[in-house]
């Protein structure tokens, strides 16, 4: 059987090939996992300060290569330069954060029933963790999974999205030089090989589409492996009648369209309480002033979508909204320039139950939905199968807290964009957005380790 190869191409210049790699065949995956398992035995046996030192050294190497990683990310996934620079800096911070968390208490003690014994619970690494990551955050997402997995004594086999393969391979080189050989492996592979990884790993963490995520959960649970999956959102921003219109419009425009809307936390539904006309005008103006173009330019906010299929999905969604009686108030067309560019698109006049309002497109397109009052706004916000992020815009703190508490979302922001997360806080959603424990921060330890209860009784009466 001939070896499969994959080329990672730049979305702003599809003729620019970043890497051409041979894909690992499914039959070769068990050997990779076996090698990682051997390295894990050595790694987990190291003293905690030694693991912390290795992660700090990895952070330093990533930081020293920041300029290279920024250029690579801009070219490979079309992320605007300013955002990519922030992502790389965030990756360095993640490594340093978990280097320190290695030194946190690794368990707890409890009063014993006999008053003489030592009763304690300690956290233990699973072994080999399989990570499956998307292309849209080619540095941050692999690191917010791999860093805690490594910190707590696991080995990692990372299967990145092929559109971000060059960045993943370079990131792996920078980090692996500070780790035992085989402890961190980057798997250039397709779905069939990923299935073998899922079936071989001791724990699995996934970020990506709903369809693939449900498959990953089913395959991991089939053989009893702990699994977490983050599977996107259909995130609302609710604009109350007392909101600062200009500030809200700027924040919502950024949440919808920065990085061409290719974030699981991007706003895709804007729910306006009361007469929407003033806010609609402000939002259209805010969207149309966002700089669109070459992501290598420092001023660019909206770059290309990842590939031709992604652009077609945005254009098809706009056409579908028109067919359903909606109106495209801005955008809805390709730009005509080289690469996979599409103009940021806003749609109004469709039902909250319409396909565009219910299902994630993962591009620079969103729908405006009116609501008579707060109750209807909350009902519309919650009436989807996702629950990742939400935002509320108001100058009334009481209303902000009341509405936030009623929203079915893992993260709620007040007077701030839905997009963006803090790496030291728990991350995840409800309903179809997430499965399993939260990611990031202190919550990560609960997923990447298991608890062992130990009783030590006196040897003599």
Buried (B, 14 or more C-beta within 10 A) or exposed (E): EEEBEBEBBBBBBBEEEBBEBEBBBBEEBEEBBEBBBBBBEBBBEBEBEEBBBBBBBBBBBBBEBBEBBBEBBBBBBBBBBBBBBBBBBBBBBBBBBBBEBBEEEBBEEEEBEEEEBEBBEBBBBBBBBBBBBBBBBBBBBBBBBBBBBBBBBBBBBBBBBBBBBBBBBBBBEBBBEBBBEBBBBBBBBBEEBBBBBBBBBBBBBBBBBBEBBBBBBEBBBEEEBBBBBBBBBBBBBBBBBEBBBEBBBBBBBBBBBBBBBBBBBBBBBBBBBBEBEEBBEBBBBBBBEBEBBBBBBEEBBBBBBBBEEBBBBBBEBBEBBBEBEBEBBBBBEBBEEEBBBBBBBBBBBBBBEBEBBBBBBBBBBBBBBBBEEBEBBBBBBBBBEBBBBBBBBBEEEEBBBBBBEBBBBBBBBBBBBBBBBEBBEBBBBEBBBBBBBBBBBEBBBBBBBBEEEEEEEEEEE
